[in-house]
Amino acid sequence: VAVKSLEQLMEVFKIGEANKSVGSTKMNDRSSRSHAILKIILERKTTFNPKDDDHDDKENAGGSNAASDLVIKTTSTLNLVDLAGSESVRHTGASGMQKKEGGMINQSLLTLSKVLMSLGQKNPGHINYRDSKLTRILKPSLSGNARMAVICCISPSGKYVEE
Protein backbone atom coordinates (compact mmCIF):
# COMPACT_ATOMS: atom_id res chain seq x y z
CA VAL A 1 0.00 0.00 0.00
CA ALA A 2 1.53 3.33 -1.02
CA VAL A 3 1.20 6.10 1.55
CA LYS A 4 2.23 9.75 1.39
CA SER A 5 1.94 10.81 5.03
CA LEU A 6 2.46 9.63 8.58
CA GLU A 7 -1.30 9.68 9.11
CA GLN A 8 -1.83 7.27 6.19
CA LEU A 9 0.97 5.03 7.50
CA MET A 10 -0.62 4.90 10.95
CA GLU A 11 -3.98 3.99 9.38
CA VAL A 12 -2.36 1.04 7.56
CA PHE A 13 -0.65 0.05 10.82
CA LYS A 14 -4.00 0.08 12.67
CA ILE A 15 -5.60 -2.11 9.99
CA GLY A 16 -2.74 -4.59 10.31
CA GLU A 17 -3.00 -4.60 14.10
CA ALA A 18 -6.75 -5.24 13.88
CA ASN A 19 -6.11 -8.24 11.60
CA LYS A 20 -3.46 -9.76 13.85
CA SER A 21 -4.37 -13.19 15.14
CA VAL A 22 -4.58 -13.41 18.95
CA GLY A 23 -5.97 -15.93 21.40
CA SER A 24 -6.09 -16.68 25.10
CA THR A 25 -3.84 -19.25 26.79
CA LYS A 26 -3.05 -20.15 30.41
CA MET A 27 0.11 -18.04 30.08
CA ASN A 28 -1.42 -14.95 28.49
CA ASP A 29 -4.92 -13.53 28.01
CA ARG A 30 -3.92 -11.91 24.72
CA SER A 31 -1.39 -14.23 23.09
CA SER A 32 -0.16 -13.62 19.53
CA ARG A 33 -1.03 -16.58 17.33
CA SER A 34 1.20 -15.40 14.49
CA HIS A 35 4.12 -13.10 13.71
CA ALA A 36 3.39 -9.66 12.25
CA ILE A 37 5.65 -7.66 9.91
CA LEU A 38 5.19 -4.03 8.92
CA LYS A 39 7.53 -3.34 6.01
CA ILE A 40 8.14 0.34 5.28
CA ILE A 41 9.96 1.19 2.05
CA LEU A 42 11.17 4.78 1.69
CA GLU A 43 12.09 6.06 -1.77
CA ARG A 44 13.79 9.32 -2.62
CA LYS A 45 14.51 10.54 -6.12
CA THR A 46 17.07 13.26 -6.74
CA THR A 47 17.26 14.84 -10.18
CA PHE A 48 20.61 16.17 -11.37
CA ASN A 49 21.07 18.12 -14.59
CA PRO A 50 24.76 18.09 -15.60
CA LYS A 51 24.27 21.03 -18.03
CA ASP A 52 23.13 23.37 -15.28
CA ASP A 53 25.63 21.94 -12.76
CA ASP A 54 22.70 22.20 -10.37
CA HIS A 55 20.58 19.57 -8.67
CA ASP A 56 17.19 19.59 -7.04
CA ASP A 57 15.57 17.26 -4.57
CA LYS A 58 12.42 16.58 -6.52
CA GLU A 59 11.29 13.78 -4.25
CA ASN A 60 8.77 12.14 -6.54
CA ALA A 61 7.56 15.61 -7.57
CA GLY A 62 7.88 14.85 -11.27
CA GLY A 63 9.94 17.96 -12.08
CA SER A 64 12.16 18.31 -15.16
CA ASN A 65 12.47 15.06 -17.09
CA ALA A 66 14.79 16.13 -19.88
CA ALA A 67 16.77 13.37 -21.55
CA SER A 68 20.00 14.80 -20.07
CA ASP A 69 18.70 14.71 -16.48
CA LEU A 70 20.17 12.09 -14.20
CA VAL A 71 17.78 10.65 -11.63
CA ILE A 72 19.25 8.98 -8.58
CA LYS A 73 16.86 6.79 -6.64
CA THR A 74 17.68 5.89 -3.03
CA THR A 75 15.64 3.17 -1.34
CA SER A 76 15.60 2.20 2.33
CA THR A 77 13.57 -0.55 3.97
CA LEU A 78 12.49 -0.76 7.59
CA ASN A 79 10.92 -3.98 8.87
CA LEU A 80 9.06 -3.74 12.16
CA VAL A 81 8.57 -7.33 13.28
CA ASP A 82 6.36 -8.47 16.13
CA LEU A 83 7.30 -12.07 16.83
CA ALA A 84 4.86 -14.30 18.62
CA GLY A 85 6.54 -15.73 21.72
CA SER A 86 7.72 -19.31 22.01
CA GLU A 87 5.24 -21.59 23.69
CA SER A 88 5.42 -24.67 25.83
CA VAL A 89 2.25 -26.77 25.72
CA ARG A 90 2.58 -27.61 29.39
CA HIS A 91 2.51 -23.88 30.28
CA THR A 92 -0.13 -22.74 27.78
CA GLY A 93 -2.50 -25.68 28.05
CA ALA A 94 -2.98 -25.45 24.29
CA SER A 95 -4.78 -28.17 22.36
CA GLY A 96 -6.07 -28.71 18.86
CA MET A 97 -5.48 -25.82 16.45
CA GLN A 98 -3.85 -23.65 19.13
CA LYS A 99 -1.31 -26.41 19.82
CA LYS A 100 -0.54 -26.65 16.09
CA GLU A 101 -0.14 -22.84 15.86
CA GLY A 102 2.24 -22.94 18.84
CA GLY A 103 4.34 -25.60 17.12
CA MET A 104 4.56 -23.53 13.93
CA ILE A 105 5.49 -20.42 15.95
CA ASN A 106 8.23 -22.36 17.76
CA GLN A 107 9.56 -23.79 14.47
CA SER A 108 9.87 -20.36 12.85
CA LEU A 109 11.54 -18.93 15.97
CA LEU A 110 14.00 -21.84 15.99
CA THR A 111 14.82 -21.24 12.32
CA LEU A 112 15.29 -17.51 12.96
CA SER A 113 17.63 -18.25 15.87
CA LYS A 114 19.67 -20.66 13.70
CA VAL A 115 19.99 -18.01 10.98
CA LEU A 116 21.04 -15.35 13.51
CA MET A 117 23.57 -17.70 15.12
CA SER A 118 25.03 -18.51 11.68
CA LEU A 119 25.27 -14.82 10.78
CA GLY A 120 27.20 -14.20 14.01
CA GLN A 121 29.94 -16.67 13.04
CA LYS A 122 33.14 -15.58 11.28
CA ASN A 123 32.71 -18.02 8.38
CA PRO A 124 29.02 -18.94 8.38
CA GLY A 125 29.04 -20.90 5.11
CA HIS A 126 25.58 -21.60 3.72
CA ILE A 127 22.76 -19.97 5.66
CA ASN A 128 19.42 -21.65 5.09
CA TYR A 129 16.80 -18.91 4.99
CA ARG A 130 14.37 -21.25 3.23
CA ASP A 131 13.34 -23.30 6.29
CA SER A 132 10.82 -20.68 7.38
CA LYS A 133 8.54 -18.18 5.70
CA LEU A 134 9.66 -15.64 8.31
CA THR A 135 13.37 -15.94 7.45
CA ARG A 136 12.62 -15.90 3.70
CA ILE A 137 10.73 -12.61 4.11
CA LEU A 138 13.43 -11.08 6.35
CA LYS A 139 16.45 -12.32 4.33
CA PRO A 140 17.25 -8.92 2.75
CA SER A 141 17.19 -7.32 6.21
CA LEU A 142 19.32 -10.03 7.80
CA SER A 143 22.08 -10.17 5.19
CA GLY A 144 24.23 -7.88 3.10
CA ASN A 145 24.84 -4.39 4.41
CA ALA A 146 21.63 -4.32 6.46
CA ARG A 147 21.61 -3.19 10.06
CA MET A 148 19.46 -4.88 12.64
CA ALA A 149 18.33 -4.18 16.19
CA VAL A 150 16.45 -6.67 18.35
CA ILE A 151 14.26 -5.68 21.29
CA CYS A 152 12.96 -8.53 23.43
CA CYS A 153 10.12 -8.52 25.91
CA ILE A 154 10.86 -11.37 28.27
CA SER A 155 8.96 -12.59 31.31
CA PRO A 156 11.03 -12.14 34.46
CA SER A 157 9.44 -15.24 36.01
CA GLY A 158 11.84 -18.09 36.74
CA LYS A 159 9.02 -20.44 35.74
CA TYR A 160 9.65 -19.67 32.04
CA VAL A 161 13.47 -19.75 31.99
CA GLU A 162 13.61 -22.52 29.35
CA GLU A 163 11.33 -20.52 27.05
Secondary structure, DSSP 8 states (H G I E B T S, - for coil): ---SSHHHHHHHHHHHHHH--EE--SS-SSEESS-EEEEEEEEEEEEEETTTTEEE--TTT-----TT-EEEEEEEEEEEEE------HHHH---THHHHHHHHHHHHHHHHHHHHHHHTSSS-----GGG-HHHHHHHHHHSTT------------GGGTT-
